[in-house]
């Protein structure tokens, strides 16, 4: 006999897809912020390490060149032509803002 809890579990497990895509892009945004922090600290008057700051900017630029041609997920899951789930996603604009603002 199928009780209510098992029935709810089956409904959820058949209608929700768990994926690591968002975790990967959230990790990318975190990595970008970490690199920006390194560049900011390297260019501070106390450190005065312009080579590190320039190296970070070069890495961010190279990453941006690789990201632009990719089709990043929109965060909208569609089933039978209708949106069924909206999850937060990272867009290229968000990464650019994190890199250079």
C-alpha positions in Angstrom: 0.0 0.0 0.0 1.3 3.4 -0.9 1.0 5.9 1.9 0.9 9.7 1.5 4.5 10.3 2.3 5.8 7.8 -0.3 3.3 9.2 -2.8 4.6 12.8 -2.2 8.2 11.5 -2.5 7.4 9.8 -5.8 5.7 13.0 -7.2 8.7 15.2 -6.2 11.3 12.7 -7.5 9.6 12.3 -10.8 9.1 16.1 -11.4 12.3 17.6 -10.0 15.7 17.3 -11.6 18.6 18.0 -9.4 21.7 19.1 -11.3 25.1 20.5 -10.5 24.9 23.2 -13.2 24.0 26.0 -10.8 26.7 24.9 -8.3 29.3 25.1 -11.1 28.3 28.6 -12.2 27.9 29.8 -8.6 31.4 28.4 -8.0 32.6 30.3 -11.1 31.2 33.6 -9.7 32.9 32.8 -6.3 36.2 32.2 -8.1 35.9 35.5 -10.0 35.2 37.4 -6.7 38.3 35.7 -5.1 40.5 36.7 -8.0 39.2 40.3 -7.9 40.0 40.4 -4.2 43.5 39.3 -4.9 43.9 42.0 -7.5 42.5 44.7 -5.2 44.8 43.7 -2.4 47.8 43.5 -4.7 47.2 47.0 -5.9 46.7 48.5 -2.4 49.4 50.9 -1.3 50.5 48.5 1.5 51.3 45.7 -0.9 52.1 47.6 -4.1 52.3 44.5 -6.3 51.2 45.5 -9.8 52.4 42.4 -11.4 49.9 40.3 -9.5 47.1 42.7 -10.2 47.9 42.6 -13.9 48.1 38.8 -13.9 44.7 38.6 -12.4 43.3 41.0 -15.0 44.8 38.9 -17.7 43.3 35.7 -16.3 39.9 37.4 -16.0 40.1 38.6 -19.6 41.0 35.1 -20.8 38.1 33.6 -18.8 35.8 36.1 -20.4 37.0 35.1 -23.9 36.1 31.5 -23.1 32.7 32.4 -21.6 31.3 34.6 -24.3 30.7 31.9 -26.9 29.1 29.5 -24.4 25.3 29.3 -24.0 24.8 29.6 -20.3 21.6 28.1 -18.9 18.7 30.6 -18.4 17.5 29.0 -15.2 14.1 28.3 -16.6 13.1 24.7 -16.9 10.5 24.0 -19.6 8.3 21.0 -19.8 5.8 20.5 -22.7 6.4 24.2 -23.8 5.6 25.6 -20.3 8.0 26.9 -17.7 7.8 24.6 -14.7 10.7 25.7 -12.5 12.8 28.8 -12.3 16.2 28.6 -10.5 18.8 31.2 -10.0 21.4 31.2 -12.7 24.6 33.2 -13.5 24.6 35.1 -16.7 27.6 36.4 -18.6 26.6 40.0 -17.6 26.8 39.0 -13.9 30.3 37.5 -14.3 31.5 40.6 -16.2 30.1 42.8 -13.4 31.8 40.7 -10.8 35.1 40.9 -12.8 35.3 44.6 -13.6 33.2 46.6 -11.1 
